[in-house]
Structures are given as C-alpha cells and as structure tokens.
Amino acid sequence: MSLPVDAFTPLQHELKAEVINRPSTTLWQDAWRRFKLNPLAMGGLVVLSAIVLFALVGPFFSHFDYKTNDLESVNLFPNWVHPFGTDELGRDILTRVMFGARISLAIGFGSVLINLTIGIFYGGISGYLGGRVDNVMQRIIDIIFSVPDLLYVILLMVVLGSGLGNIFIVLGIANWVPMARIVRGQILSLREQEFVLAARTLGAGTKRILMKHLLPNSVGQIIVVAALQIPAAIFMEAFLSFIGLGVQPPLVSLGSMAASGRLNIPSYPHSLLFPAGMIAVLMLAFNFVGDGLRDAFDPKMRK
Amino acid sequence: MSAAAKPEVILEVENLVKHFPIDKGLFAKGERKVHAVNGISFQLHRGETLGLVGESGCGKSTAGRTIIRLYDATSGQVRYKGKNVYDLNARDMMGVRSDIQMIFQDPYASLNPRMTVGDIIGEALDIHRLASGQKRTDRIYELLETVGLNPEHANRFPHEFSGGQRQRIGIARSLAVDPKVIICDEPISALDVSIQAQIVNMLEDLQEKLGLTYLFIAHDLSMVKHISHRIAVMYLGRIVELTSSSDLYGQPLHPYTQALLSAIPIPDPDVEMKRQRIVLQGTVPSPIDPPSGCYFRTRCPQAQDICAQKVPELLDRGSEHFVACHFA
C-alpha cells in the first residue's frame, strides 16, 4: 500500500529555544518536599513545635512558679489544680517541667551553636589547607576523640564548677570533634570538584571559594549533624544534672527533677514519671527530625 | 594551517614536568611519586586548535591543569605572551586568568549546585570587576544567547538542565572574561554522541567568531581529527608525536600512534572487515616507576637495546612532523 504524497501536510511549528516546564525549585524546596513525605519526621516536628510552645509560652498561663515552696500541698498526685501533681516541697511539677524543658532546649541549641562555630572553623581550615596542616590537625582530633567524652565532661564540670554557663561551655567543647570531622570531610571532597577548579581558574580567592562554593554545599550535612547532636547535648545535660553536676537549685532541669523524683518512686511515681517522660519525648522528637533531615538532604543515604 | 606564513605563538610550553608525591603521612619521606607529566614541550599558535590525545591516565588532564596553574609545575615553563606564568605575581596572574580559561569534562560536577546559572556566569564578571548591576545582567543574557541557551533560564539551578545544556553553561562561564586561549579538558566525553556534535560545532563557530585558540584534550580520536588543526599524542606523560591533523592520520610515524589509529572503527562494513588492528601487548607501565629510556619500549614491537638506554627526543622529521622514536 502506498500513500500519495499530497496526503501529507507539513506540520506547522516554530523552532524555539528549549523551554523548561518544571517550576524552578531550590535545593531547600526539594529537601522540604521530601521531608514532608516522611510521617515520622513530620510527627517529630509537630511534637517538637508543641514542646517549644509549651516551654516558652506555657509558664505565662501557669498560676505557680517553679521555685516557690508550698508546704501545705506537698507530694500531691495529679489533680485539677496541679495537672502533673506537686513535688516534696509543694512545687507544681507542670510548671517545673516547662522551665526544665526551656533549659534543655537552650542547652541543646546553645551548645550546638558553640560546637558548630568551632567545628566549621577547625574542619574548614583542616580540609581546605590539606597536606601537612590537615595531618597535624587530624592527629590532635584523634587524641581528643580517644578519650571517652563522658570522662572529660565530668572532669571539666568538676574543675569549672557546676552551673548553667559552664554546661554550655563544656558541652560545646565536648561535641565539636564530630562536627569538625564532618566539615573537613565535606570540604576535602568538594575541594577537588570541578566547579571549585573552575572558580580557581577564574581567579577566585580563598575567601570566595570557602564562602560561596565549599560551605554552601556542606550546609545540608552540617544541619543534619547539628540536628542529631542537639538530643545528645540535651541528654548529656540531663545526665549531668541527674548526678548533681549540672544546673543547681533553685534553677530546675529535667535531669535534676528526675534525680529528686527517683527517691520517691515507691510512693509518688509521678514526680519521676513526668520529667523523665519529657526527656524521652524530647529526645525522640529531635531524633526523628534529625533522621528526616538526613533523608531529605541526601536521599541516597537512606539505606 | 598554511606552512607558508609563520604562525604567531600565543602560548609556549617548555619541558613541563608535574610529579605528585604519594607518601603523604606525617612521617613520610616523600620519595615515591607519580610521574604524571614528564617534560612536555609544544607551542600553541594563535587561532588554532591543538588536540592533545592519549589514553586514560597518560597525564593529558594534568598537563592542562598545570598549564593553567591549577597545579604548580614541578619544573619547566609555560610562557604566555613571552612571560613565564609561574613567575607572575598575584596581580599579573589575574590578567592571565582572564586570558586563559578552561572548559571541564564533567558537566555535572563543574557547576556549583547551589548557585543559579546567572550567578555561575556572573561570578567571572564579579571576580574581574567587568560589569555590575544592569550591565552584568545584560552580559549574562548575552552570553547565554551566545551558547544557544534561553536567557530566561538565568535564574534556574544547574540540576534543572541536561548534560549538553550544562556544558553550554560551562562554556558561557569561560567566555565571560573574553579569553584568548581555552583549554578544553575532554569537554565532550561525558555527553551523548548527538550532543557531542552540537558542542563541537559550537566550539568551532565560537573559535571563528571570537578568534579563540583551543588546547583540546580528548581521547576520542575521530572527534579530535574533526576539530584539530594539529594533534599531539601523549603516552605516559610524554608527547610521542606532534604534527598536523592530516599528517598524523595519513602517515603516523610513531609505533604507538600507529597502534592507536588502527583501533578506530571505520563506519563502512566492507572496509571495517579488512581493518588490520595492531594489538599492543601488556599494559601501560605504572607512572610511579616508569621504564628507563623510551617509555613505550615495554610494549613496542620494534624495541631494540638503544630504547632502554636513551630517551628519544621529540625531533622534526620534516614538515613540522615531530616524533619521539629512535627509528622514525
């Protein structure tokens, strides 16, 4: 069978430069899109936001404060006036948990901010300079890493003395090592990428290469590590307060509440239950969010 | 290239050597090293395309990167406009940086994923303070059009483009500073064959329009033949043969070049059937411990005693046909 030529008509179309139909998305938008699809991470984020709200705004709606004793209502079980009950000095546990969560959040974010600063600085220099400088800096890190951090966190607290300010410093100092390693690894692998070489052939200086090319491409990894270090710092603070090296009365922390509640487990289990439960929920939420961030920024790492 | 008029030399490489130390530990003695580039010399004429071919690991990319001073040379000189670039201070080097540019191999790795296409191209303008504000935007649009991309795409990120489009962005970036010489480091080997032709044709058009000089590093012999005026063949960090494109393919003199050319498939089944391949024995020696004398002697069918004792010099065998072989 053959078709006559005049059965065909030329298709009318204009030649245009290629068009991209997909709306422009930044890497942040892509990461957020993946994060939203992860139910555990989203659940963690919701719980976390609730806790932040609870800790920051909650105390304004409470009729009690965290340090005033009320010896007429000692060791009350949860009731309508004191939803979480009261402790052995008659203080409202709900209010104290709010303040404790405040301290925990402050410690979590604050100490990570400190180790972020040290870690990026140290890791950035080590990775960018490379060679002998890197070698020496990494051996120093190896030495610090070989000492169990619990050991020197406790030693430092004993030397510096307990107190909120010192916890920030000690936890910041304790946790910068893994951050420095991650940053160094990122910088080291990015440094040899062709886009960095291209910037160098254009004559870009060290500052421009670090600020515009190397660090922005490490941000995802840095955020993931930071997000997973926050719960570690919170737990460490709770632990230090639990053994009496952390926050001192009248300031309250979830750890110190758990410590005093522990003595009354047989008769008044609620005084341990609520602070300990808060620590657990906080840790879980942070870890889920951290894992979600990791999957969102680097989908390949999921397995 | 016409042999009559003496061509103007724009870039001259003389005895360029680049070795990488391999023992890098804290207590390393630094004695063992990779001999990546072992004394190569050639001249780049204004307006020509010099192809630099060789198999993987023969040092051709290292040569390109050392010439543009991404690596500091172990020894030797690269003279641009008569001045050795390794002697220049930071300020004069900036001038050379805007004259010699590079196009990279991997279009997926050579663009910063966190920057928009406009900023990637604009960075060159920022560093060299060539344009700012509206002029910068106009120049970016103009460059995008030059390489056949839609200026509307300036606000998009590299991951939204295909490999060929990304390579065009890379080319636009290198053109932003008005370079005279472009080192093309395997600019097409990561692309589909149909896209390869597009990019090569565009590079040829740009050369004509802007009077560019290319050092075209590649391992695809038929593509190099198409684009190059002259071709240098590298083996284990040395140039073994350097001549015009037609001479090289017409009458290769070095046994390595002969073997290399015999490996090109011919797109004609009748001729292809009769194609005689010269199959080399063994593998390329390690660049950590290269053989004495001629590097190719371990695999050369014509090797004699003298090859182990004396390094063959790259000598002119008539009509600018340089060969480094004792028996050429």
Interface residues (C-beta under 8 A of the other chain):
Chain A: A17 E18 V19 I20 R22 S24 T25 T26 L27 G131 R132 N135 V136 R139 Q193 E194 F195 L197 A198 A199 R200 T201 L202 G203 A204 R208 K212 H213 P216 N217
Chain B: K24 G25 L26 R65 I68 L70 M93 M94 R97 S98 I100 Q101 M102 F104 Q105 D106 A109 S110 L111 N112 P113 R114 M115 E123 A124 I127 H128 G148 L149 N150 H153 N155 R156 F157 E160 F161 Q165 G170 R173 S174 V177
